[in-house]
C-alpha cells in the first residue's frame, strides 16, 4: 500500500451499512446503524467542507457503541483520528483513540471521496437505507 487509506461500503441491509477500513496493518470491519444519523452524509461534509484548523466528525453508530472518525486539516497535513466509545449515549464513557493517521489530501481525503462517490452511485431501497445518497453533491467530491 502507498500510505493511503482504504475504505469501502457494502450494500446496506435493514439499516445496517457494512464498512471496511484499512490502513497499513490497522483494519476495522463493522456495520453502522442508520438509526441516529447518516454517517455517509457526515463523512461527506467532513471531506468537502473541512477548513484549516477545523475538526469534522463522522459517527458510525454500532448500537450502543460507536466509531468516531475525526478529520482535521492543518496548513500542510490532514489528520484522521479513529476513536471508539462503548456507549455513545453515556457522556461518562471514555472515547479511546484506536489510531491516528497523518498524511496529505491524496492519502486521506481522496480515498474517502472515492468511497462516498461509489456509495452514492448506487440506489438503495428506503427499507435498507432511508437517506438519499443522491442528495450529496457529486461536484463537491
ChimeraX attribute file (.defattr): number of C-alpha atoms within 10 A of each C-alpha:
attribute: neighborCount
match mode: 1-to-1
recipient: residues
	/A:1	8
	/A:2	7
	/A:3	14
	/A:4	20
	/A:5	22
	/A:6	19
	/A:7	19
	/A:8	17
	/A:9	16
	/A:10	13
	/A:11	14
	/A:12	22
	/A:13	16
	/A:14	13
	/A:15	17
	/A:16	19
	/A:17	21
	/A:18	16
	/A:19	17
	/A:20	15
	/A:21	14
	/A:22	15
	/A:23	17
	/A:24	11
	/A:25	5
	/A:26	10
	/A:27	13
	/A:28	12
	/A:29	12
	/A:30	16
	/A:31	20
	/A:32	23
	/A:33	24
	/A:34	22
	/A:35	13
	/A:36	10
	/A:37	15
	/A:38	21
	/A:39	21
	/A:40	22
	/A:41	17
	/A:42	16
	/A:43	22
	/A:44	23
	/A:45	16
	/A:46	22
	/A:47	25
	/A:48	14
	/A:49	11
	/A:50	16
	/A:51	14
	/A:52	12
	/A:53	10
	/A:54	13
	/A:55	18
	/A:56	18
	/A:57	19
	/A:58	22
	/A:59	22
	/A:60	26
	/A:61	25
	/A:62	19
	/A:63	16
	/A:64	12
	/A:65	17
	/A:66	21
	/A:67	23
	/A:68	23
	/A:69	24
	/A:70	19
	/A:71	24
	/A:72	21
	/A:73	21
	/A:74	12
	/A:75	8
	/A:76	9
	/A:77	14
	/A:78	23
	/A:79	19
	/A:80	23
	/A:81	18
	/A:82	19
	/A:83	18
	/A:84	21
	/A:85	20
	/A:86	16
	/A:87	17
	/A:88	20
	/A:89	12
	/A:90	11
	/A:91	9
	/A:92	8
	/A:93	13
	/A:94	13
	/A:95	17
	/A:96	13
	/A:97	14
	/A:98	12
	/A:99	14
	/A:100	13
	/A:101	17
	/A:102	17
	/A:103	17
	/A:104	16
	/A:105	17
	/A:106	14
	/A:107	17
	/A:108	23
	/A:109	21
	/A:110	17
	/A:111	17
	/A:112	22
	/A:113	20
	/A:114	15
	/A:115	17
	/A:116	23
	/A:117	18
	/A:118	13
	/A:119	19
	/A:120	18
	/A:121	12
	/A:122	10
	/A:123	12
	/A:124	17
	/A:125	12
	/A:126	13
	/A:127	11
	/A:128	15
	/A:129	21
	/A:130	15
	/A:131	18
	/A:132	14
	/A:133	20
	/A:134	13
	/A:135	9
	/A:136	16
	/A:137	12
	/A:138	14
	/A:139	6
	/A:140	11
	/A:141	15
